[in-house]
Structure formats: C-alpha cells, structure tokens
Amino acid sequence: MDISGISAGGAVSAALAQKEAGTEAQVQVTMLKKALDTQTEGALALLDALPQASNTQGLPANLGQNINTKA
C-alpha cells in the first residue's frame, strides 16, 4: 500500500523521509561503534604482544632515575 498518495502527501512523504534518515543515522552510529570496538581490540592485542620491560642487564635499579641538569 502506497501512502504517499494521501491528500497530505507532501507531509507524509516528508515524515517518511525523516524517519528513513533517522534510521540511516542509527545504522551509521552502530557501525561506527563496532569499528571503534574492533580497533580497540586490535590496539589492546598489540599492547599485550609487547615484551615486558625488565632489568635483564644486571644494572642497579636507581640507574636512569635522575637527570643531570648542570651543563
């Protein structure tokens, strides 16, 4: 049934177009959220894959903690 032929066809058509635009915007926001979630998961996986920093050289723990500001 085509309801765009009703006497207030312009108003109905505009209402349908507005509803369609709202639905399209919701779909776009949902897809954006999914893309951001996917990128977050990928970034976290990369961070987890980094080797843990450890003091494997047998250096003192305080080494590298101070900066010599005198020139």
C-alpha positions in Angstrom: 0.0 0.0 0.0 1.4 3.3 -1.0 0.5 6.0 1.5 2.3 8.8 -0.4 -0.9 9.4 -2.5 -2.9 10.7 0.5 -4.1 14.3 0.2 -1.4 15.5 2.7 1.1 13.6 0.5 3.8 16.1 0.9 3.7 15.9 4.7 3.5 12.1 4.7 6.4 12.0 2.3 8.4 14.3 4.4 7.7 12.3 7.6 8.7 9.1 5.9 11.9 10.7 4.6 12.7 12.0 8.1 12.1 8.6 9.6 14.3 7.0 7.0 17.1 9.5 7.6 16.8 8.8 11.4 17.1 5.1 10.8 20.1 5.6 8.5 21.8 7.7 11.1 21.2 5.0 13.8 22.8 2.4 11.5 25.8 4.6 10.8 26.3 5.2 14.5 26.1 1.5 15.2 28.6 0.7 12.5 31.0 3.4 13.9 30.8 1.9 17.4 31.5 -1.6 16.0 34.5 -0.2 14.1 35.8 1.6 17.2 35.4 -1.6 19.2 37.3 -3.6 16.6 40.1 -1.0 16.6 40.3 -1.0 20.4 40.6 -4.8 20.4 43.4 -4.7 17.9 45.3 -2.0 19.8 44.9 -3.9 23.0 46.2 -7.1 21.3 49.2 -5.1 20.1 49.9 -3.7 23.5 49.7 -7.2 25.0 52.1 -8.5 22.5 54.8 -6.0 23.5 57.6 -7.6 25.6 57.6 -6.6 29.3 60.3 -4.2 30.3 62.7 -6.0 32.7 66.1 -5.2 34.1 67.9 -8.0 32.4 71.3 -6.3 32.3 72.0 -6.6 36.0 72.2 -2.8 36.4 71.2 -1.0 39.6 67.5 -0.2 40.0 68.2 3.5 40.5 70.1 3.9 37.3 68.3 6.2 34.8 66.1 7.7 37.5 67.9 11.1 37.7 68.7 13.7 35.1 71.9 15.8 35.3 70.7 19.4 34.7 74.1 21.0 35.0 75.8 21.8 31.8 
